[in-house]
Amino acid sequence: MDYVRVEEEGGIAVLTVDRQDKLNALNPQVVEEIGQALLDLGNKEVRAIIVTGAGERAFVAGADIAAMSEMDPIEAKHFAETSNAAMALLDRSPIPTIAAVNGFALGGGCEIALACDIRVASENAVFGFPEVSLGIIPGMGGTQRLPRLIGPGLAKELILTGRRISAAGAKKIGLVNRVVPQGEALDAARSIASEIAGNGPLAVRHAKAAANKAQEVDLISGLDYESDQFALLFSTRDAKEGMKAFVEKREASFEGR
Ligand code: COA
């Protein structure tokens, strides 16, 4: 891979988009590499995936505008579909995903962050959807995931104005979970990933699936889904171990079974 690298340590994988001369902008090759890296990680025993950008300035400064300026509608549709497939690997992955936003997260960068389960930003991060200023619209899920996360009114204001907002502004509207000093986003994401990794892996997987369901179905169907997942976990050794460990006043030892 030319633009994406993955490092694993202690069951936590860090996927870094590294195309610093273009502020990590996403051309079709970068998107394909992100998708491939996430597919590869799906076959491994990792407990959390962190996505970040290389360098000090950018998380991802959006889709590659120069590359898009050459696309016809068929190529644009293909680009949107491969991008959406990669985003679905973050969103739908049974493994929790965390965006460590270390700088510009514009357009496609913001959309990668939105596809993750949790977003941590350094205080120099900048968010926004500048697509309409280019005569296009978000094509990697922004118009769908942003309203679901922060509500339709604020989402439409951001998408229709193309305005950039600071990390503090993003925190205020619930676009990011927490803001940390510059240079500390990755460490903060690692710390959240470690907290998650200490829990029962099957429980975490089913909890994510149930929370995802809340975005997709009505309340009654969602509650049904939750109670099914709840009951299913009672067939696992980890559930027995987790509850027994509490009763016996000791640390649980989870096996993922
Ligand atoms: N697509 C393609 N190239 C991009 C890019 C993008 N989305 N974002 C940045 N780059 C490139 C610049 O063209 C420049 O390349 P060059 O050195 O070969 O000219 C390099 O990255 C550095 O960017 P530059 O604009 O010089 O940095 P800056 O600090 O002055 O501005 C930004 C930073 C992020 C404000 C500015 O690059 C920008 O507005 N980028 C586009 C953001 C955007 O609209 N994204 C959504 C696309 S749908």
Residues whose N, C-alpha, C, O or C-beta is under 5 A from the ligand:
A	BS01	COA	D21 K22 L23 A25 A61 G62 A63 D64 I65 A66 F104 L106 G107 G108 P130 E131
